[in-house]
């Protein structure tokens, strides 16, 4: 389905196959179709409990990519957005990303990067994406155990064990997103120590962008994560002053500008 068509790009609603014979709904932002060489591609990964638009932040990111002759695809993870409802799991999101990456390679893309926001960040970190060129992380929820503890692990445990019901989270534009006990169990199978090991071995060029007043993903967590990455010219962190987790306006522009510097360098 064609959503938008201008002089620079086309926006298409597409279906990307999953390994279980189901599909993921995505917005595909294609640059000028008259290019001779296949352009680079960036995969945009939303947070929890968001969707492929990420509260209006992903379309301007995709537009800026298109202006620089880079295609973009923003997916709804399984259980989110326009996809049919099923319990959300980190393991499913990792599989989803790997499936989208394989789809992109099958489409002829060879220069592929990722941009993960919040829970999309840990998904991007943990996925096996051979020959990925660059990874950008917006306020990445690498240390999900800390976030879950802050939100109330004991309450969630009581809810699942005693009431035996899933917890549903609102999304203004779509049906509620659902988690169950397995979601919590999976998060605690990825303790900070395991994440630190993954970060230490993350040799793909990477940029973390973090707001200094973020109360969902604390700045100190992102700074710690950066300190565990290879300390070289290919790994960077940028802090956006007075920016929270729901950044908009000029703060969003700063996130986009920092991201574009990285994508233009490595794609």
C-alpha positions as CSV (number, residue, x, y, z in Angstrom):
1,X,0.0,0.0,0.0
2,X,1.4,3.4,-1.0
3,X,1.3,5.8,2.0
4,X,3.2,8.7,0.5
5,X,4.9,9.7,-2.7
6,X,7.1,12.8,-3.2
7,X,10.1,13.8,-5.2
8,X,12.6,12.2,-2.8
9,X,10.9,9.0,-1.7
10,X,8.0,6.7,-1.4
11,X,6.5,5.3,1.8
12,X,4.9,1.9,1.4
13,X,3.1,-0.3,3.9
14,X,4.5,-3.8,3.5
15,X,4.5,-7.2,5.1
16,X,7.8,-8.9,6.0
17,X,7.8,-12.7,6.5
18,X,8.6,-14.2,9.9
19,X,10.1,-17.6,10.4
20,X,6.8,-18.9,11.8
21,X,4.9,-18.2,8.5
22,X,3.4,-15.1,10.0
23,X,4.3,-11.5,8.9
24,X,5.4,-8.2,10.4
25,X,3.7,-5.0,9.3
26,X,6.2,-2.3,8.4
27,X,6.6,1.1,6.8
28,X,9.1,1.0,4.0
29,X,10.7,4.4,3.1
30,X,12.2,4.1,-0.3
31,X,14.5,6.7,-1.9
32,X,14.4,7.7,-5.5
33,X,13.6,4.5,-7.4
34,X,15.8,5.6,-10.4
35,X,19.0,5.0,-8.5
36,X,21.3,2.6,-10.4
37,X,23.1,1.3,-7.3
38,X,21.2,-0.3,-4.4
39,X,21.1,2.3,-1.6
40,X,22.0,1.5,2.0
41,X,19.2,0.6,4.4
42,X,18.5,1.4,8.1
43,X,16.1,-0.7,10.1
44,X,14.2,1.3,12.7
45,X,13.3,-0.5,15.9
46,X,10.7,0.9,18.3
47,X,10.5,0.7,22.1
48,X,7.9,-0.7,24.5
49,X,4.9,-0.4,24.2
50,X,5.3,1.6,21.0
51,X,5.0,1.0,17.3
52,X,6.7,1.7,14.0
53,X,5.9,5.4,14.1
54,X,7.4,5.7,17.6
55,X,5.1,8.6,18.5
56,X,6.0,10.5,15.4
57,X,9.7,10.3,15.9
58,X,10.6,7.7,13.2
59,X,9.0,9.3,10.1
60,X,11.3,12.4,10.3
61,X,14.3,10.1,10.9
62,X,13.3,8.2,7.8
63,X,12.8,11.4,5.8
64,X,16.3,12.6,6.7
65,X,17.8,9.2,5.7
66,X,15.9,9.4,2.4
67,X,17.3,12.9,1.8
68,X,20.7,11.3,2.1
69,X,19.9,8.5,-0.4
70,X,19.4,5.9,2.4
71,X,16.3,3.6,2.5
72,X,14.6,2.9,5.8
73,X,12.2,0.3,7.1
74,X,10.3,0.7,10.4
75,X,8.7,-2.4,11.7
76,X,6.0,-3.3,14.2
77,X,7.5,-6.0,16.4
78,X,5.3,-9.1,17.0
79,X,2.4,-8.3,19.3
80,X,2.6,-4.5,18.7
81,X,1.1,-1.9,16.3
82,X,-0.8,-3.3,13.4
83,X,0.3,-6.9,14.0
84,X,-2.1,-9.5,15.6
85,X,-1.9,-9.6,19.3
86,X,0.4,-12.2,21.0
87,X,2.4,-11.9,24.2
88,X,5.5,-9.6,23.7
89,X,8.9,-11.2,24.4
90,X,12.4,-10.0,24.0
91,X,13.3,-13.3,22.3
92,X,10.6,-12.7,19.7
93,X,11.8,-9.2,19.1
94,X,15.3,-10.6,18.5
95,X,14.0,-13.2,16.1
96,X,11.9,-10.5,14.3
97,X,14.9,-8.3,13.8
98,X,16.9,-11.2,12.4
99,X,14.1,-12.1,10.1
100,X,13.9,-8.5,8.8
101,X,17.6,-8.4,8.3
102,X,17.5,-11.6,6.3
103,X,14.6,-10.1,4.2
104,X,16.7,-7.0,3.5
105,X,19.6,-9.1,2.4
106,X,17.3,-11.1,0.1
107,X,16.2,-7.8,-1.4
108,X,19.7,-7.1,-2.4
109,X,20.8,-4.7,0.4
110,X,24.4,-5.1,1.4
111,X,25.0,-2.0,3.5
112,X,22.6,-2.2,6.4
113,X,22.5,-0.4,9.7
114,X,20.1,-0.3,12.7
115,X,18.6,2.3,14.9
116,X,17.0,1.0,18.2
117,X,15.1,3.1,20.7
118,X,14.8,2.0,24.3
119,X,13.8,-1.8,24.2
120,X,14.6,-1.7,20.5
121,X,18.1,-0.9,21.6
122,X,18.6,-4.1,23.6
123,X,17.0,-6.0,20.8
124,X,19.5,-4.5,18.3
125,X,22.4,-5.3,20.7
126,X,21.5,-9.0,21.1
127,X,20.5,-9.9,17.6
128,X,22.8,-11.8,15.3
129,X,23.2,-9.6,12.3
130,X,26.3,-10.7,10.2
131,X,28.1,-7.8,8.5
132,X,25.9,-5.1,10.0
133,X,27.7,-1.8,9.1
134,X,26.6,0.4,12.0
135,X,24.3,0.5,15.0
136,X,22.8,3.6,16.6
137,X,21.1,3.4,19.9
138,X,18.6,6.0,21.2
139,X,18.3,5.9,25.0
140,X,18.8,2.1,24.9
141,X,17.2,-0.1,27.5
142,X,20.3,-2.4,27.8
143,X,19.8,-3.0,31.5
144,X,16.2,-4.2,31.4
145,X,16.5,-5.9,34.8
146,X,17.1,-2.5,36.4
147,X,14.1,-1.0,34.6
148,X,11.8,-3.9,35.6
149,X,13.0,-3.7,39.2
150,X,12.3,0.1,39.2
151,X,8.8,-0.6,37.8
152,X,8.0,-3.2,40.3
153,X,9.0,-6.8,39.7
154,X,7.2,-8.0,42.9
155,X,3.9,-6.5,41.7
156,X,4.3,-8.2,38.3
157,X,5.1,-11.5,40.0
158,X,2.0,-11.3,42.2
159,X,-0.2,-10.4,39.3
160,X,1.0,-13.4,37.2
161,X,1.1,-16.0,40.0
162,X,-2.1,-15.0,41.9
163,X,-4.3,-13.4,39.4
164,X,-3.0,-15.5,36.5
165,X,-3.6,-12.8,34.0
166,X,-1.4,-11.0,31.5
167,X,-0.6,-7.4,32.0
168,X,-1.8,-5.1,29.2
169,X,-0.2,-1.8,28.3
170,X,-2.0,1.0,26.4
171,X,-0.9,2.3,23.0
172,X,-3.0,5.3,22.0
173,X,-3.4,4.2,18.3
174,X,-3.6,0.4,18.6
175,X,-4.9,-2.5,20.7
176,X,-3.1,-2.9,24.1
177,X,0.2,-4.7,24.2
178,X,0.4,-7.8,26.4
179,X,3.2,-9.3,28.6
180,X,3.2,-12.4,30.7
181,X,5.4,-14.1,33.3
182,X,7.7,-15.3,30.5
183,X,8.5,-11.7,29.6
184,X,9.8,-11.1,33.1
185,X,11.7,-14.4,33.2
186,X,13.5,-13.6,29.9
187,X,14.5,-10.2,31.1
188,X,16.1,-11.7,34.2
189,X,18.0,-14.2,32.1
190,X,19.9,-11.1,30.7
191,X,21.6,-9.7,33.9
192,X,23.8,-6.6,33.6
193,X,26.9,-8.8,33.7
194,X,25.8,-10.7,30.6
195,X,25.0,-7.4,28.8
196,X,28.4,-6.0,29.7
197,X,30.0,-9.0,28.0
198,X,27.9,-8.5,24.9
199,X,28.9,-4.8,24.9
200,X,32.6,-5.6,25.3
201,X,32.4,-7.8,22.2
202,X,30.3,-5.4,20.1
203,X,32.8,-4.6,17.4
204,X,30.2,-3.0,15.0
205,X,30.6,0.8,14.8
206,X,28.1,2.1,17.3
207,X,26.7,5.4,18.7
208,X,24.7,5.8,21.9
209,X,22.6,8.9,22.1
210,X,21.2,9.6,25.6
211,X,19.1,12.4,27.1
212,X,20.5,13.9,30.3
213,X,17.1,14.1,32.0
214,X,15.8,10.7,31.0
215,X,13.9,9.1,33.9
216,X,13.2,5.8,32.1
217,X,16.7,5.0,30.9
218,X,19.0,6.7,33.4
219,X,22.0,8.5,31.7
220,X,24.4,6.7,34.1
221,X,23.3,3.4,32.6
222,X,24.1,4.5,29.1
223,X,27.4,5.9,30.2
224,X,28.3,2.7,31.9
225,X,27.3,0.7,28.7
226,X,29.5,2.9,26.6
227,X,32.4,2.3,29.0
228,X,32.1,-1.4,28.4
229,X,32.2,-1.0,24.6
230,X,35.5,-1.1,22.7
231,X,37.2,2.3,23.3
232,X,38.1,3.3,19.8
233,X,37.1,5.9,17.2
234,X,34.2,3.7,16.0
235,X,32.3,3.7,19.2
236,X,30.8,7.0,20.6
237,X,28.3,8.4,23.0
238,X,26.4,11.7,22.6
239,X,24.4,13.3,25.4
240,X,21.5,15.6,24.6
241,X,21.1,18.2,27.4
242,X,17.7,18.5,29.1
243,X,16.2,15.7,27.0
244,X,13.9,13.1,28.6
245,X,12.8,9.7,27.2
246,X,9.9,11.2,25.2
247,X,12.1,13.7,23.3
248,X,10.5,15.9,20.7
249,X,11.2,19.1,18.7
250,X,14.7,20.4,18.9
251,X,15.8,17.4,21.1
252,X,14.6,15.0,18.4
253,X,16.4,17.0,15.8
254,X,19.6,16.6,17.8
255,X,19.1,12.8,18.0
256,X,18.5,12.7,14.2
257,X,21.5,14.9,13.5
258,X,23.9,12.8,15.6
259,X,22.5,9.7,14.0
260,X,23.0,11.0,10.5
261,X,26.6,11.8,11.2
262,X,27.1,8.1,12.0
263,X,25.1,6.7,9.1
264,X,26.8,8.9,6.6
265,X,30.1,7.8,7.8
266,X,29.5,4.0,7.8
267,X,26.8,3.3,5.2
